[in-house]
Amino acid sequence: MSLVLLALRPAALRVLEPPLRQQLMLQVLRGFFPLVWLSIALLLGSGAWALASVGMAAAPPGWHAMLGIGLLMTAVFAYLYFAPYRRACRAAREARWPEAGAALQRIHRLVQLNFALGWLAIALVVLL
């Protein structure tokens, strides 16, 4: 998320016109999203294993917070993937660039949300 939010998207906004910028971002996301799904599976699996190893009642409060935030982040990503991302891909295939841009803007806001939630989860694990 850091790469896309802090480097790739700003650079693409500076140097590429909308159709090329949108095509670039969709190609990047097309390669990145399978890795996100894999990461979600690994994170939820390893988190479940860690919680099971100590028991939910004995787990530190930060672990519970991280679990809740992780599930919320998963829901945000699932929505992002199955709604605006699919709309952006469909619009791009049909060369409807304003619609593709609007969907990509929605994706950007949802990635910003998940980025903030990720940092919140880390902070709560450290602080609680």
Disulfide bonds with the S-S distance in Angstrom:
none
